[in-house]
């Protein structure tokens, strides 16, 4: 059991570093994105990466609270993506 945890820890740390790096790249696209859909996709990517970071942090620390946080962030990200997409397509969120 201890060897599995020792093997998992470097993988989780590498995942955290990779997710943070991709989040920074997506932040650059949010700032420099040439079009609004590019910025929307970058923001959705950031939301997805934050969910992944919370889940990986839950694995690293063994705290189940971060799994709940990641689920709530995923739901909020999904709803906000739908709302922004509706606004870009229709010009209004609620008809």
VMD Tcl script that builds the backbone (N, CA, C; Angstrom):
set m [mol new atoms 285]
animate dup $m
set s [atomselect $m all]
$s set {name element resname resid chain x y z} {
  {N N UNK 1 A 0.823 -1.193 0.000}
  {CA C UNK 1 A 0.000 0.000 0.000}
  {C C UNK 1 A 0.855 1.240 0.000}
  {N N UNK 2 A 1.947 1.213 0.770}
  {CA C UNK 2 A 2.809 2.389 0.826}
  {C C UNK 2 A 3.518 2.599 -0.489}
  {N N UNK 3 A 3.837 1.525 -1.221}
  {CA C UNK 3 A 4.511 1.694 -2.503}
  {C C UNK 3 A 3.576 2.299 -3.538}
  {N N UNK 4 A 2.262 1.975 -3.463}
  {CA C UNK 4 A 1.305 2.572 -4.390}
  {C C UNK 4 A 1.197 4.067 -4.149}
  {N N UNK 5 A 1.157 4.476 -2.905}
  {CA C UNK 5 A 1.096 5.896 -2.587}
  {C C UNK 5 A 2.374 6.606 -3.008}
  {N N UNK 6 A 3.507 5.942 -2.837}
  {CA C UNK 6 A 4.776 6.545 -3.256}
  {C C UNK 6 A 4.850 6.672 -4.763}
  {N N UNK 7 A 4.235 5.729 -5.481}
  {CA C UNK 7 A 4.209 5.804 -6.944}
  {C C UNK 7 A 3.218 6.848 -7.432}
  {N N UNK 8 A 2.114 7.008 -6.715}
  {CA C UNK 8 A 1.069 7.942 -7.134}
  {C C UNK 8 A 1.471 9.400 -6.928}
  {N N UNK 9 A 2.235 9.691 -5.901}
  {CA C UNK 9 A 2.550 11.077 -5.557}
  {C C UNK 9 A 3.302 11.822 -6.666}
  {N N UNK 10 A 4.346 11.247 -7.308}
  {CA C UNK 10 A 4.986 11.986 -8.405}
  {C C UNK 10 A 4.062 12.193 -9.601}
  {N N UNK 11 A 3.183 11.243 -9.862}
  {CA C UNK 11 A 2.248 11.384 -10.976}
  {C C UNK 11 A 1.263 12.516 -10.700}
  {N N UNK 12 A 0.775 12.582 -9.473}
  {CA C UNK 12 A -0.152 13.658 -9.106}
  {C C UNK 12 A 0.552 15.009 -9.166}
  {N N UNK 13 A 1.792 15.058 -8.697}
  {CA C UNK 13 A 2.536 16.321 -8.761}
  {C C UNK 13 A 2.782 16.747 -10.206}
  {N N UNK 14 A 3.118 15.797 -11.074}
  {CA C UNK 14 A 3.311 16.120 -12.492}
  {C C UNK 14 A 1.998 16.605 -13.111}
  {N N UNK 15 A 0.897 15.989 -12.742}
  {CA C UNK 15 A -0.406 16.424 -13.236}
  {C C UNK 15 A -0.753 17.826 -12.780}
  {N N UNK 16 A -0.423 18.139 -11.530}
  {CA C UNK 16 A -0.683 19.495 -11.019}
  {C C UNK 16 A 0.143 20.530 -11.773}
  {N N UNK 17 A 1.399 20.213 -12.032}
  {CA C UNK 17 A 2.264 21.152 -12.771}
  {C C UNK 17 A 1.772 21.318 -14.199}
  {N N UNK 18 A 1.392 20.230 -14.845}
  {CA C UNK 18 A 0.901 20.295 -16.216}
  {C C UNK 18 A -0.410 21.080 -16.298}
  {N N UNK 19 A -1.323 20.832 -15.382}
  {CA C UNK 19 A -2.599 21.560 -15.388}
  {C C UNK 19 A -2.386 23.045 -15.125}
  {N N UNK 20 A -1.438 23.377 -14.248}
  {CA C UNK 20 A -1.151 24.793 -13.994}
  {C C UNK 20 A -0.545 25.461 -15.215}
  {N N UNK 21 A 0.342 24.753 -15.915}
  {CA C UNK 21 A 0.961 25.328 -17.116}
  {C C UNK 21 A -0.077 25.552 -18.215}
  {N N UNK 22 A -0.968 24.590 -18.402}
  {CA C UNK 22 A -2.009 24.733 -19.426}
  {C C UNK 22 A -2.972 25.862 -19.048}
  {N N UNK 23 A -3.216 26.029 -17.759}
  {CA C UNK 23 A -4.080 27.124 -17.319}
  {C C UNK 23 A -3.446 28.471 -17.639}
  {N N UNK 24 A -2.143 28.577 -17.458}
  {CA C UNK 24 A -1.457 29.825 -17.805}
  {C C UNK 24 A -1.537 30.094 -19.306}
  {N N UNK 25 A -1.358 29.062 -20.125}
  {CA C UNK 25 A -1.467 29.235 -21.570}
  {C C UNK 25 A -2.885 29.653 -21.967}
  {N N UNK 26 A -3.879 29.071 -21.333}
  {CA C UNK 26 A -5.260 29.461 -21.619}
  {C C UNK 26 A -5.516 30.896 -21.165}
  {N N UNK 27 A -4.878 31.316 -20.078}
  {CA C UNK 27 A -4.997 32.711 -19.647}
  {C C UNK 27 A -4.437 33.672 -20.675}
  {N N UNK 28 A -3.358 33.268 -21.315}
  {CA C UNK 28 A -2.808 34.091 -22.396}
  {C C UNK 28 A -3.817 34.208 -23.538}
  {N N UNK 29 A -4.490 33.096 -23.876}
  {CA C UNK 29 A -5.485 33.130 -24.953}
  {C C UNK 29 A -6.686 33.989 -24.557}
  {N N UNK 30 A -7.029 34.013 -23.292}
  {CA C UNK 30 A -8.138 34.869 -22.853}
  {C C UNK 30 A -7.769 36.336 -23.074}
  {N N UNK 31 A -6.518 36.677 -22.794}
  {CA C UNK 31 A -6.098 38.074 -22.931}
  {C C UNK 31 A -5.907 38.444 -24.400}
  {N N UNK 32 A -5.249 37.599 -25.153}
  {CA C UNK 32 A -4.887 37.918 -26.539}
  {C C UNK 32 A -5.817 37.320 -27.580}
  {N N UNK 33 A -6.825 36.578 -27.159}
  {CA C UNK 33 A -7.687 35.895 -28.119}
  {C C UNK 33 A -8.229 36.852 -29.164}
  {N N UNK 34 A -8.106 36.488 -30.434}
  {CA C UNK 34 A -8.554 37.444 -31.444}
  {C C UNK 34 A -10.076 37.576 -31.523}
  {N N UNK 35 A -10.800 36.528 -31.177}
  {CA C UNK 35 A -12.256 36.594 -31.277}
  {C C UNK 35 A -12.889 36.211 -29.934}
  {N N UNK 36 A -14.158 36.522 -29.818}
  {CA C UNK 36 A -14.889 36.197 -28.588}
  {C C UNK 36 A -15.003 34.681 -28.387}
  {N N UNK 37 A -15.294 33.889 -29.438}
  {CA C UNK 37 A -15.336 32.432 -29.209}
  {C C UNK 37 A -14.001 31.868 -28.740}
  {N N UNK 38 A -12.876 32.433 -29.217}
  {CA C UNK 38 A -11.574 31.969 -28.718}
  {C C UNK 38 A -11.454 32.214 -27.227}
  {N N UNK 39 A -11.881 33.356 -26.796}
  {CA C UNK 39 A -11.822 33.682 -25.366}
  {C C UNK 39 A -12.761 32.798 -24.560}
  {N N UNK 40 A -13.936 32.485 -25.124}
  {CA C UNK 40 A -14.883 31.606 -24.417}
  {C C UNK 40 A -14.296 30.219 -24.231}
  {N N UNK 41 A -13.677 29.695 -25.279}
  {CA C UNK 41 A -13.090 28.360 -25.188}
  {C C UNK 41 A -11.945 28.368 -24.172}
  {N N UNK 42 A -11.167 29.445 -24.166}
  {CA C UNK 42 A -10.063 29.538 -23.204}
  {C C UNK 42 A -10.594 29.602 -21.773}
  {N N UNK 43 A -11.657 30.349 -21.556}
  {CA C UNK 43 A -12.245 30.410 -20.213}
  {C C UNK 43 A -12.808 29.054 -19.791}
  {N N UNK 44 A -13.425 28.342 -20.732}
  {CA C UNK 44 A -13.924 27.006 -20.417}
  {C C UNK 44 A -12.766 26.066 -20.088}
  {N N UNK 45 A -11.664 26.225 -20.802}
  {CA C UNK 45 A -10.483 25.410 -20.524}
  {C C UNK 45 A -9.934 25.700 -19.131}
  {N N UNK 46 A -9.918 26.978 -18.767}
  {CA C UNK 46 A -9.448 27.344 -17.420}
  {C C UNK 46 A -10.352 26.712 -16.355}
  {N N UNK 47 A -11.660 26.764 -16.574}
  {CA C UNK 47 A -12.582 26.156 -15.620}
  {C C UNK 47 A -12.361 24.656 -15.486}
  {N N UNK 48 A -12.148 24.004 -16.615}
  {CA C UNK 48 A -11.899 22.562 -16.590}
  {C C UNK 48 A -10.585 22.253 -15.878}
  {N N UNK 49 A -9.569 23.072 -16.117}
  {CA C UNK 49 A -8.279 22.854 -15.460}
  {C C UNK 49 A -8.363 23.091 -13.956}
  {N N UNK 50 A -9.157 24.044 -13.540}
  {CA C UNK 50 A -9.321 24.283 -12.101}
  {C C UNK 50 A -10.006 23.084 -11.446}
  {N N UNK 51 A -10.967 22.497 -12.147}
  {CA C UNK 51 A -11.614 21.279 -11.633}
  {C C UNK 51 A -10.589 20.156 -11.511}
  {N N UNK 52 A -9.742 20.014 -12.529}
  {CA C UNK 52 A -8.701 18.971 -12.492}
  {C C UNK 52 A -7.709 19.222 -11.363}
  {N N UNK 53 A -7.340 20.491 -11.179}
  {CA C UNK 53 A -6.394 20.820 -10.096}
  {C C UNK 53 A -7.011 20.491 -8.737}
  {N N UNK 54 A -8.298 20.794 -8.559}
  {CA C UNK 54 A -8.953 20.486 -7.281}
  {C C UNK 54 A -9.011 18.982 -7.049}
  {N N UNK 55 A -9.302 18.216 -8.105}
  {CA C UNK 55 A -9.355 16.762 -7.959}
  {C C UNK 55 A -7.967 16.190 -7.668}
  {N N UNK 56 A -6.946 16.689 -8.354}
  {CA C UNK 56 A -5.583 16.212 -8.109}
  {C C UNK 56 A -5.120 16.600 -6.708}
  {N N UNK 57 A -5.508 17.786 -6.258}
  {CA C UNK 57 A -5.159 18.203 -4.903}
  {C C UNK 57 A -5.843 17.314 -3.869}
  {N N UNK 58 A -7.078 16.883 -4.178}
  {CA C UNK 58 A -7.765 15.942 -3.283}
  {C C UNK 58 A -7.015 14.621 -3.211}
  {N N UNK 59 A -6.482 14.176 -4.361}
  {CA C UNK 59 A -5.688 12.946 -4.360}
  {C C UNK 59 A -4.396 13.122 -3.566}
  {N N UNK 60 A -3.763 14.278 -3.730}
  {CA C UNK 60 A -2.473 14.507 -3.078}
  {C C UNK 60 A -2.612 14.619 -1.567}
  {N N UNK 61 A -3.683 15.271 -1.123}
  {CA C UNK 61 A -3.828 15.509 0.309}
  {C C UNK 61 A -4.715 14.483 1.010}
  {N N UNK 62 A -5.539 13.775 0.240}
  {CA C UNK 62 A -6.435 12.799 0.838}
  {C C UNK 62 A -7.669 13.412 1.481}
  {N N UNK 63 A -7.948 14.657 1.138}
  {CA C UNK 63 A -9.132 15.331 1.678}
  {C C UNK 63 A -10.272 15.241 0.666}
  {N N UNK 64 A -11.377 14.687 1.100}
  {CA C UNK 64 A -12.518 14.509 0.231}
  {C C UNK 64 A -13.265 15.793 -0.076}
  {N N UNK 65 A -13.018 16.829 0.706}
  {CA C UNK 65 A -13.708 18.100 0.494}
  {C C UNK 65 A -13.398 18.671 -0.886}
  {N N UNK 66 A -12.182 18.455 -1.365}
  {CA C UNK 66 A -11.798 19.021 -2.654}
  {C C UNK 66 A -12.481 18.311 -3.820}
  {N N UNK 67 A -12.916 17.079 -3.616}
  {CA C UNK 67 A -13.705 16.400 -4.641}
  {C C UNK 67 A -15.066 17.089 -4.758}
  {N N UNK 68 A -15.653 17.428 -3.633}
  {CA C UNK 68 A -16.921 18.160 -3.647}
  {C C UNK 68 A -16.744 19.524 -4.295}
  {N N UNK 69 A -15.657 20.196 -3.963}
  {CA C UNK 69 A -15.368 21.505 -4.564}
  {C C UNK 69 A -15.221 21.364 -6.075}
  {N N UNK 70 A -14.540 20.327 -6.525}
  {CA C UNK 70 A -14.360 20.155 -7.965}
  {C C UNK 70 A -15.686 19.867 -8.663}
  {N N UNK 71 A -16.567 19.111 -8.020}
  {CA C UNK 71 A -17.881 18.841 -8.619}
  {C C UNK 71 A -18.711 20.109 -8.727}
  {N N UNK 72 A -18.693 20.929 -7.685}
  {CA C UNK 72 A -19.452 22.185 -7.714}
  {C C UNK 72 A -18.877 23.123 -8.781}
  {N N UNK 73 A -17.549 23.184 -8.885}
  {CA C UNK 73 A -16.930 24.023 -9.914}
  {C C UNK 73 A -17.272 23.528 -11.315}
  {N N UNK 74 A -17.352 22.223 -11.498}
  {CA C UNK 74 A -17.715 21.674 -12.801}
  {C C UNK 74 A -19.137 22.057 -13.178}
  {N N UNK 75 A -20.047 21.994 -12.212}
  {CA C UNK 75 A -21.436 22.366 -12.481}
  {C C UNK 75 A -21.533 23.851 -12.813}
  {N N UNK 76 A -20.851 24.681 -12.040}
  {CA C UNK 76 A -20.874 26.124 -12.298}
  {C C UNK 76 A -20.246 26.437 -13.657}
  {N N UNK 77 A -19.152 25.762 -13.994}
  {CA C UNK 77 A -18.522 25.978 -15.290}
  {C C UNK 77 A -19.417 25.585 -16.439}
  {N N UNK 78 A -20.135 24.477 -16.293}
  {CA C UNK 78 A -21.049 24.032 -17.344}
  {C C UNK 78 A -22.176 25.043 -17.546}
  {N N UNK 79 A -22.772 25.487 -16.459}
  {CA C UNK 79 A -23.885 26.434 -16.569}
  {C C UNK 79 A -23.398 27.767 -17.144}
  {N N UNK 80 A -22.235 28.231 -16.718}
  {CA C UNK 80 A -21.736 29.513 -17.238}
  {C C UNK 80 A -21.369 29.400 -18.711}
  {N N UNK 81 A -20.852 28.271 -19.134}
  {CA C UNK 81 A -20.541 28.090 -20.556}
  {C C UNK 81 A -21.809 28.121 -21.396}
  {N N UNK 82 A -22.847 27.458 -20.927}
  {CA C UNK 82 A -24.124 27.483 -21.648}
  {C C UNK 82 A -24.677 28.897 -21.701}
  {N N UNK 83 A -24.595 29.632 -20.591}
  {CA C UNK 83 A -25.147 30.987 -20.546}
  {C C UNK 83 A -24.384 31.923 -21.484}
  {N N UNK 84 A -23.068 31.852 -21.468}
  {CA C UNK 84 A -22.275 32.731 -22.340}
  {C C UNK 84 A -22.487 32.358 -23.803}
  {N N UNK 85 A -22.561 31.084 -24.100}
  {CA C UNK 85 A -22.812 30.655 -25.479}
  {C C UNK 85 A -24.166 31.150 -25.962}
  {N N UNK 86 A -25.164 31.058 -25.106}
  {CA C UNK 86 A -26.493 31.549 -25.456}
  {C C UNK 86 A -26.456 33.054 -25.699}
  {N N UNK 87 A -25.680 33.780 -24.889}
  {CA C UNK 87 A -25.590 35.225 -25.056}
  {C C UNK 87 A -24.892 35.562 -26.367}
  {N N UNK 88 A -23.850 34.858 -26.714}
  {CA C UNK 88 A -23.123 35.150 -27.957}
  {C C UNK 88 A -23.984 34.810 -29.170}
  {N N UNK 89 A -24.711 33.708 -29.119}
  {CA C UNK 89 A -25.519 33.290 -30.266}
  {C C UNK 89 A -26.774 34.140 -30.406}
  {N N UNK 90 A -27.511 34.303 -29.316}
  {CA C UNK 90 A -28.818 34.961 -29.377}
  {C C UNK 90 A -28.760 36.438 -29.000}
  {N N UNK 91 A -27.752 36.848 -28.255}
  {CA C UNK 91 A -27.700 38.228 -27.796}
  {C C UNK 91 A -28.434 38.434 -26.492}
  {N N UNK 92 A -29.029 37.358 -25.962}
  {CA C UNK 92 A -29.766 37.427 -24.704}
  {C C UNK 92 A -29.725 36.041 -24.057}
  {N N UNK 93 A -29.646 36.002 -22.739}
  {CA C UNK 93 A -29.556 34.708 -22.068}
  {C C UNK 93 A -30.930 34.080 -21.909}
  {N N UNK 94 A -31.902 34.859 -21.440}
  {CA C UNK 94 A -33.258 34.365 -21.234}
  {C C UNK 94 A -34.168 35.092 -22.191}
  {N N UNK 95 A -34.907 34.318 -22.980}
  {CA C UNK 95 A -35.798 34.934 -23.962}
  {C C UNK 95 A -37.105 35.340 -23.342}
}
mol reanalyze $m
mol bondsrecalc $m
mol representation Tube
mol addrep $m
